[in-house]
Amino acid sequence: EYFGHQPGDGSGDVFFHLDPLWADGNVDFVGVDLYVPLSDWRDGNAHLDALAGAASIYDLDYLRGNVEGGEDYDWYYADANARDVQDRSAIADGAYGKPWVYRAKDVRSWWLNQHFDRPGGVESGSPTAWTPQSKPIWFTEFGIPSVDKGTNEPNKFIDPKSSESRLPKFSNGRPDDLIQRQYLRAVLGYWADNNPVSDLYAGPMIDLDNAYVWAWDARPYPAFPNNRGLWSDGDNHRLGHWLNGRAGTRTLASVVEEVCARSDLSAIDTSALDGIVRGYLVDEVGSGRAALQPLMLRHGFDAVERDGVLAFRMRDGRAPETIPAEKLAESGEIGGLVERTRGAEAETTGRVRVRFVESGSDHGIAAEEAVLADEASHAVASKELAMALTRAEGRQVAERWLTEARVSRDTARFALPPSLLHLGAGDVVRLEDDPLASYRIDRIEQAELQLAEAVRIEPAAYQPSDIADDLPGGTAFAAPVPVLPLFLDLPLMRGDEVPYAPHLAVTAQPWPGAVAVYASASDDNYAFNTLIDRRSVVGLTETALGAARAGLWDEGPALQVRLLSGALESRSAEAVLNGANVAAIGDGTPGNWELFQFRDATLIGPETWWLTGRLRGQLGSDGLMPASWPAGSWFVLLDGTPRQIDLASGERRIARHYRIGAARRGVDDPSYRHRVAAFDGNGLRPYAPAHLRLSGAAGSELGLTWVRRTRIDGDSWDLPEVPLGEETEQYQVRVRRGNAILREASTTAPQWTYAAAAQAADGAMAGDVIEVAQVSARYGAGPFRAIAYPV
């Protein structure tokens, strides 16, 4: 409609009826709904486009060539009968030599030229108001249904409730997501490469920044189309124009190219591959061959070497070459012209099962089977595909695999003369003595003659299936619940952590998926801080845990823990000594956590565990160990799931606001938890000294000694002394009576003298304690280790 009005009533009228609108100064662009055909495809290989050399309807060169060519550009069909027999009429303008006025596709000529109305078929002497190249063209809408041969008529759609519901011409009505992708690639790619620039506004003719594809639905995928009870048009998605659920797919050719590139294989040809990959998991350490094999099973293609190039071809069995008997060569290695063999029935499975990830739902594991009608052995051949498929696709893979296994029992050997040197592995042939059977050549042995080994195939097994797709399963929507966040200001565990940044453990039931952490200096203007994608193993103790010596196995009563989420496992003593089963127990405040390890975890009830064989006060946390952790203390498994949040060094010990909740919800969502916390940066905290010794008697000079510990690289037995781990060696010594400090002193050596006169001045007495802490220039004093004043 953008280009003009031609009533086709025999009057010869040609009117550019919208030119006053396009020329109006209040209109900035020419808007075009672009639903133009890019193909005139039929089944088989005898139609004109296939005979002209197009490899398939998915051939990008073929589709791009029809953006400014083909139907509605070079030719048209006079009526339905002409279309059926492909009797094409050229689009011409014998009167004025301007065929573009009749070409609905020819936006270029329309944009570049002046327009002259033709009332009664006679061109006016003056042009319309349109100024050539004056305004850009926007594709206000364009797209294509995801249905077989959608490029024949992109404007058609399927909706049983609509009187305009139609399949594209010559479509069989099967779903085809690839044709949608190829259509969009052809249109966008062609105009990106063939877009003239205006002499008037110095911009492109087609403004591709304003090319709008129909359609992206605002309803969330896959709730739409799966929730048919809520949205009754969900059935239409299967063959519709929607991009939802399709835009993230990849072409099979692009995936194969990427696999080959990772294997440093560049001499490849993927032009003959057709297919869509919805999702595929590739083992990082696997070979390229191993990565290609599941794709080959799913899509049915081969890799053959031709002239130094690895060519990938679909196993579609199309266009077989018939070899007359007189063209076959005689060979002493073959009995007769053709040697046929059929494998034993017992060696063929009658049941196959394919497991895959179900696409279009929660990506759960699904399985489809195919069984021969006469199957009696009950033996099953199974294959797991780490790729996303619909149920129908999985069933088609199983049926094709089963068919291949059955018909490939039939093999043929024959010799080819030099006149048939063009045949090679992957080619499909028919032999004159059995013209109904197709054979795929799997192997060619070059000798005086070409000895070919071929297997029988069933071409129909490779054609798209009419299998109806099941509605994908999925869990019902659950509104996000608030998460439980626990900050843990911990010592260094591996040594490569940020020493002043706390860890955050998060759990929820049900788990909402990724959890976002936002931070701010006040309770507004929050900025994103961290994303936590896994749920931590968190619980509460149901029995008390008394103090125990650090560095020794604690074989005391079991610690009973009820988990809110997750599970525990027992590990060997050696594994524990090597760092397994590290956990934190504390009161829930950020800085008050003891780290311990456990050897044995015994499930005694639902979510309830006994933990025995413990190593207490690990990584310097013995300095925080109370006389007893009461029942109701928090338990967090430190298995790498709790992760550090972002915190600047200068923000240590400054209270900051945090909002924590489901990442798919906004920071202002009511489900977000608000926390205000300040962190000491306990990765910088020195360990408490060990082995305090007091010499002398009360009232006389007392000598106090201890052994320094380190928070960094302190586990080596090869060093004469553990690293200092701090800028300088410094200790703080205190004499304390209850909460009252009687004396405080500093020393730079692991010893201190308490003179008799000082004791007298302090009034030191039995019941007082002397305690020592190592001091860090960045952190301050660490935990104190105490010894009683002598009686």
N, C-alpha and C positions, 0 to 999 in steps of 0.2 A: 504494500500500500504506500510505502514511503515514496516510491519512484513515479507513481502516476496512476491514472484510471483509464483502462481500455475496456469498454463494455463488451466487446466481442459479439456485437449484434449485427455485424455486417456494415455498420456505418463508417468504419475506418477511423472513428474518433480516437485521438490520443490526447489526454489532458494531464498536465502536471498540476493537479488540483490542490496539492498541499504546498506548492511553492510559496504562496503568500504567507503561510505559517513559517516555513523554513527561513524565509527572508526577513521576517519581522525582527526588529532590533531587540525585542524582549526575549527572544529565543536564542540560547547560546549554543545549541547543538542540534544535529539531526538525529532523532531517535529511531532506531530500526529494531524490530523484533525479527531476529535472524533464525528462521527455521527452514533452511534450504537443503535440498537433498545433496548428498555427497557420493551417492552410489546408485546403481541400477542393477543390483545383484540378484541372482537367481540361484537355486540349488543346482549342483552339478558343475560341469566345466564347459558346457556347450553354449553358454550365453555370451553376448557380445563383449562384456567387460573382461571376462576370463579369457576369451579368445584374443583380446587385445593385449594380453600379457600381465594383467593384474594377478599377483600370486594368491591373494585372498581378499575378502572384504576388509580385513584388518590392515592391509598394506598401506602404510602411511603415505608413501609416494602416490599411490592411487587416490587416496582420499584427499590429499592436499591438491592434487591435480584437478580435482573437481570443485575446489573452492571458487575458482574462476574458470570453470569449464564444465562439460557434461550437461546434464539436464538443466533447463532454464537458463542456460548460457549459450551453448553451441547448438542445442537441438531441443525439441519438445515432442510429445506424443499427441497426435491429433484426437485420439479417442481411446477408450479402454481396449478395444480390439487391437489397435496399433501397439499399445503397451504390451499386451499379451504376447505378440509376435515380434516385438522389438523393431517395429517399423518407425524409425526416427525421422522427423522432419527438421531440416536445418532452420535456425532462426535467422532470418534475413530481412533486409529493408531495401527492396528493389527501387523504391521511389527516391529515397534520399541518402542511401548508403550509411544509415545510422542504426545498425541492428541493435545497439545497446538500449534503445528506447523500449525494446520488447524483452529485454533480458532482466528478469527479476533479480538475478544474482549480480549483475554488473554494477556494483556500487561505485567502482572506480570511475567508469565512464560517466555515470550519473553525476558524480562529484566534480569531475574535471571539466565538464562541458556546460555551455548555455543550453537552456531548455526552450523548445518552441512547441506550443500546442499545435494539434492537427485536427481541427474540426472538419468532419467529413473526410478525413485522410489528407487534407491539404495543409501544409505547414504554414504557420502564421509568419508574417514578415518581421515581427518584433519578438524578442525573447520574453520569457516570464521574469518575475522579480528575482529569481535565483541568481546569485553571483557565484561563479565557479570557484571552488577552493575556499569559500568564505567561512565555513564552519566545520568543526570536526563531526564525525559520525560516532555515535555511541550505540553499542549493541545493548539496548535496554533489556533485552531478554534473548537468550539462545540456550539450546540444550538438546537433549536426545533421550528417548526412553531406553532403559536397560533391557532391551529385548532383541531377539534375533532380527538382523537386517534393519535395525533402527535407523541407520544412515540413509535408507531408501526414502523414509518419510519421518524426519525428526519431530514433526509437530503432532504426531499421533500419540494417543495415550489410551490406557485400558482402565475403565471405571464402569462396572456394571450398572451403576446408577445414572450414568450419563448417556444421552442419546447420541453424543458425538464419539463414544468409545469405539476405537478402531485399532487394529493392528497395522503396522507399516505394510506396504505392499510386498507380497511374496514372503512375509514373515511366517515362520512356523509357530510363533508364540512362545518359544522357549526363552528363559532368562539369559541375558548376555551382558555382563558388566564390562567386558573388554571393549565391546563396540562403543559404549558410552565414552570410555576413556580415550579411545582412538579418535573419535569424532572431535572431542575437545582439544586433543593434542593437534589434530590436523588444522582446525580453525584458528586456534590461538597461535600455533607455530607458523602457519602460512602468513598470517597478517603481521606477525612480528618480523618476518623476513622480507615482506613485499608491501611495505606501507609507505606510500609517497608522502612527501612533506609539502605543506601548503606554502605557496609564495606570498600569501596574505597574512597568515598568523604564525608562520614558522613552527607549526606543530604537525604531527602526523594526521593523515586522513582518518584513520581509525584510532580513536582514543582507547587503547587497550586497558588503561587504568579505569575506564568506565565501561567495561564489558562484563555484563552480569549474567551468570549462568543460572538457569532455572533447573533445579531449585535446591536451596538449603533450607530445611525445615527447622523452625525454632523449637519444636518439640524435641526433647532429649533422646538421643539414640543410645541404647536400643529399646528404651521404653516405648518409643514409637519406632518401628511399627508393631512391636510384639504385644503391647497391651491393647488387644482388639476390643476388650470390654469398655475401655475408655475412649479409644479412637477407632471409629468404625471403618475408616479408610486405610487401615493398616495393611489390608490385603493388597492394596494397589501398589505398595512400595516394591513388591517383587519385580514388576516389569516397568516401574515408573521412572520419571525423570530425576528422582531424588539423588543427591550426592551423599546424604547422610549414610554412613556405613560403607561407602564406596570410595570416597575421596582419598582415604588413607591406604588404599591398596597399591600394589606395584604390578607392572607387567612382568610376565614370566621372563621375557627377554632381558629386561633390566636386572632381574635377580641373578640370572645365569651369568650375565656379563660381570656383575660384581663378584660372584664366586670365582670366576676365572681370573679376574684382576687380582684378587687376593692370592691366587696361586701363580701370579706372574705369567699368565697365559694371555697373550694379546692377539695371536693369529686365530681368531674365531669368527664365526658367522652365525648370528642369532636371528637373522631376518625372517626365517621361516617358523619361528616359535610364536604360538598364539596361546594366551592364557593369562589369568589374573592370580596373583599370590596375595592372599589376605593377611598372612602372617607366617613367618618361618623362623625357627630358632636354629642357628648354626653353631656347632661345637667349635670353639676357638682353636682347639688343638687338632682338629680333624683335617683330613686331606680334602683337596678340591673334589676328588672323585666321590668321597663319602658324602660331601655336601650336596652333590648333584643327584645322587641316586634316589633320595626320597622325592625330589622334584620330578625325576623321570617316571617314577611309579605313579605319582599323583596326576601328571599331565600327559603321560604317554608320549615321550619323545626319545630319540636316539642321538648319540654323538658319533659322527663318522668323519674320518680324515679324508679330505679331498684337496689335492694339489698343495699340500703343506698347510692347509687351513682346517681347523676343527669345526665342522659344520654341525649345527644342531637342527634336527628335523622332527616334525610331529609324526607320530606313527598313525597317520590317518588312513593309509592304504589307498589314497586317491590316485587317480590317473595311472593305473598299472600299465606297464608295457607288455603287450602280448608277444611272445617269442614263438614263431612258427617252428615246427619240427625240423624243417630243412635248414634252419639257421643254427641249430644246436650242433656242436662239434662232437666227434667221436673221440673217446678217451679210453685207454686200456684200464684206467683206474675205476671206471664206472661200468656197471653191467647194463648195456643198452645206452640210449640217449639220456634217460632220466632214471635215477636210482632213488626210489621212495622208501621211507622207513616210518613206521609208527611205533612210538614208545609204548611200554607196557601200561595197561590200565591201572595196575596196582601202584605204579610210581606216580600217579597223578592224584593230587588232593581234590576232594569234592566239596570242601568247605574252606572259605578264607574269611579272615576277620581283620579289619583295619581300625586301629585306634588313633584318635586325632583330637585336636582342641576344637571344641564347637564354636564356630564363629557366630556373631550376632547375639550373644547372650553374655553369661558371666565367664566365658572362656573355660568352662569345665571340660573334663575328659569325656569324650563320647566314643562309641564304637558302632560299626556297621558290619553286617555279614552278608555274604552271598553263598548260596548252597545249591548244588546241582540236584535236580529232581530225583535222580537215582542214587544219591549219596547214601552209603550204608556203613562206611568205615568209621565215621565220627571223628576222624583225624582232622585237626584244624591247622591251617597255615596262617600265622598272624604277623602283622607288621604294625609298628608304632611310628606314626608320622608326627614330628614336632612342628606341625603347621596347623593353621586355622582353616577349617573347612566348614561348609554347611553340611547338614545331614544328607542332603541329596548328593552333594559332591562326594562325601565319604562313601555313600552307597554305590555311586557310579564307579569309584576307584575299585571297590571290592568286586563288582560285577565284571569290570574290564579285566582285572587281574585273574579272576576265575576263568573267564573265557580264554584269555591268552594261555593260561596253564593247560587248558583242555585241548585247544586246537594246535598248540605248538608241539604236541606229540608227533604231529605229521611233519616230516622233514623231507627235503629233496636235494639231491646232488646232481649237477649237470655241468657240462663244459661249454664255455663260451668262446667263439672264434674272435679273431682280431676286429672284425666288423662291429662287435658289441663291447668294445673297450670302454664305452661311456658308462656302462653299468658298473655299479659298485655297491659296497655295503650300504644298507639303508634303502636301496631302491626296491620297489614293489613290481613284481612281474607275474604274468600268467603264462602257463605253458599250454600249447595248442591242444595237447591230448586231454587236458582237464581244464577247460576254459572257465569254469565257475569258481575254481580255487585260486586264491591270491597267495603269493609267497613273498616274504621279505628276505632279501639277501642279507645274511648276517656275516658272511666271511667269503673273501676271495683269495684264492691261492694262485699266485702268478708263477706259471711254468711255461712250457711250450704253448699251453692253452690256459685259459682262465678257468680254474675249478671253483665253482660257486656252491656254497652251502646255504640253503634257505629254509626258513620255517614257515608253515602255513599261518596265515592271519585271517581274522574275520573283520573286514573294514567297518562293519556296522558297530563293532565294539568301541570304536574311537569317535563315533559321532555323539553330539550332545544328547543327553538322555531326557526323556519325558517324565522322569521320576519326580513325583510331587515332593516338595520340601516340607518337613515337619516344622511346626512352630517352635522356635528355640525355647528351651527351658530357661528359667532365671528366677532369682529370688525376688520376693516382693520388696518394694521400696520400704526402707526403714529410715525414719528421720534420725539424723545424727544425734547421738547422746553426748553429754559432756565427757571429756576424757579425764583420766586421772594422771596429773603430771607430778613427778617427784624430782626435784633438783638434788644432785649429788656433787658436792664440792670435794673432789677426791684427790688423793696423792697420785703421783705419776705411777702408771701401771706398766706401760711398755717403754716409756721413756721418750716417745716421739709426740706425745700429746702437747697441746698448748697448756703450759703449767698453771695459768691463772684463769682458765675457762672451765666452768662447771659442766658436768654431764646432765642430761635430762632423760629420764625414763618415763615412758608414756604407755598407758594401757587403757582399754575400754572394751565393753561388751554390749553390743557387737563392735568390732573394730571398724572405724569409719574409713579406713584406707590411710593415705598419707595425712600426717598431722603437721600443721604449720605453726610456727612460733613467731610472734610479732613482739617487738620490744620498743620501749619509749622511756624517756626521762620522766614523763608524767602520764597521766591516764588519758592521753589523747595523742594525736599525730603519730600513730604507731607505724613502724617500718618493718618489713619482712626481715626475719633473722635467720631462721633455720627450718628445714623440712626434715621430718622424721618419718621414714616410710615403713618401719617395722614396729610391731608391738613388743614391748619388753615383758619378760617373765617377772611378775610382781606378786607378792603375797603378804600375809600377816602371820606372825608367829602365834601359836596357840599354847606354847609352854614357855617358861622363862629359860634364859641361857645365862648361866653364871659365868663369872670370870675364869679364865684358864691361862696357863703360861703360854706365851708366844714361842714359836719355834719348836714345839713338841706336839705330837699327836694328842688331841683331846678325845679320849674314848669314853667320856662321860655320857649321861643320859641323852637320848635322842632329842634333837630340836624338832618340834612338830610345826610344820608350816602348811597353811592352806593357801593355795595359789588362786589369784583372781584370773590368771590366764597362763597358758603355756604348760610346759612339763619339764621334769628334771630327769637326770640319768646318773647312774653310778659310773665312776671311772676308777682305773687302777691307781694304786698308790704312786706308781712312777709317773702316770699322767698328771696327777695332782701336783706332784713335786715339780713337774714341768709347766705348771700354770693352768691346769684345767679346773673347772668348777669353782671359779671365783665369784663370791657374792658379797653383798653389803647388808648389814643389819643396822638399823638406827631408829631414831624417833621421828623421822620425816623432815627434820630441819636440814637445810642444805649442808651444814658443815659437820654434823654429828653422825658419822657413819664409821662403823668398824668393818674392815674387810676381812673375810675369812674364806677358807676353802673347805670343801667337804668331799669325802671319798665315796660314801654310800648314800644313795637316795632310794628309799623304799616307799612305794605307794601303798597306803594303808586304808584309803577310802577315796571317795570322789574329791579330786583336786587336793588331797591331803597327803603329805609326805613326811617321813622321818629322815632326818639328816644326821648321819653319824660319821665318825672318823674325820674330825675337823682339825684344821690348822688355823689358829686364832691370831688376831692382831697383825695381819699381814700388811706389808708395805708401810710400816711405821704407824699403823692405826692402833697398835697396842697402847699407845699413849692416851687414847680416847676410851679404852675399854672400861665400862663401869663395873661395879660389883656384880650387877646382874642386868641383863636386858629383859624387861618384863614381857609377859605375854601381851600381844597386841603391837609389838614392834614391827616395823616395816622390813620386808625382805625384797631385795632386787638382785637378780642374776646378772652378773657383769660378763655377758658373752659377746660383747661387741655391739649389741643392739642399742643400749643407751648411748647417745652421741653428744658430743660437746656442742654447745651453742656458741655463737659468735659473741665475744666480749673483748673489748679493748683493754689493754693493760691499765690505762688510766681510769677505767670504770670499776676497778676492783674496790670493794668495800663501800660502794655507793649504791644506795637503794634504787632499783629500776623497776619499771612496770612491765609485765609480760602478759600477753593474751595468747592462749594455747587452745587449738581446736582443729576440727576437720578442715583440711586444706581446700576442699571443694566448697566450703562456705566462706563468706566474707568475715573479716576480722570483727565486725560488729554483730555477728550472729549471736543469739542468746546462748547457744551451746558452748561458746568459748569460755574457758576458765581464766579468771584474772588472778595473777599472783604479783606480789611485790617482794623482791628479794635482793640482798646484797651478798657478795661472795668474797671470801678472804683470798681465794686463789691457793687452795691447799696443795696444789702441785709444787708450790714454792716452799711449803712448810718443812722445816728441818725435823728429823726424827728425834725422839727422846733419847738421851744418852743411856748407855747400858752399864751393868756391873758397877754400881755405886759401892764404894768401900769407905768405911769410916775408921780411922785409927786414933788412938788416944782415949782419954777418959773425961767424963764431965768435969768441968772446972779447970781442966788443964788444956793445953793446946790440942785441937782436933785437926786431923788431916783428912781431907775428902778427895778421893780420886774416882775417875770414871773412864769409860771407853766411848770414844766418839763413834757415831753411826753416820751413814750417808744416805741420801735419797737418790743418788745417781750412780749407776754402775757399781753397786756395792756387793755383788754376788760372786765376783771373781776370787778364786783361791790362789791365783798365781801372783797377785800383787802383795808386796810386803805390808802395804797400808792401803785402806780403801780411799778413793778420791775424796777430797774435802767437800766438793759439791756446793760450796758457798764462796763468796768473794774473799772473806777472811774467816779465821777461826776465832770464834767468840762465844762465850757462855754467860748466862745470867744465873746467879746463885741467890737463893732466898732462904731465910730462916722464918718459919711461919708457925703461928699458934692459931689454929682454927682458920679464920679468914683474915686475921691480923698479920701484917708483915712486920717482923721484928727487925730484920736487916736485909738489905739487898746489895749485891756486889756484882762486878763484872770481872771476867778473867779471859785470857787468850790461850790458856793451856788447860788440859783436862785434869786440873787439880785446884784445890783451894784450901787455905788455912783459916781456921776459926780460932782466933787467939783467945786465951783465957780472959783477958781484960774485956774483949768484945762480948764474950759470953756473959760476963758479969754485968756489963752495961745493958745488955739486952734482957737480962733476967731469964736467960734460957733455962729450961727445966724439962723434966721428963714429960713426954706427950707432945713436945714440939717436933717439927720435922724440918729437915734441910732438903731442899729440892734444887735441881739443876735442869736448865733447858739450853739447847744450842740456839744461837741467834743468827738469823739471816738478815742481810742488809736490806733486802726487798720485802721480806715477810714480817720480820720481827722475831720474837721468841716462839719456839715451837712448844710442844707439850713438855711438861716438867716431869722428871723422875725423882721420887722422894725416898728418903731414908730417915728412920726415926732418930731423934736426939738420944744419946745414950743415957741410961739410967744412972 
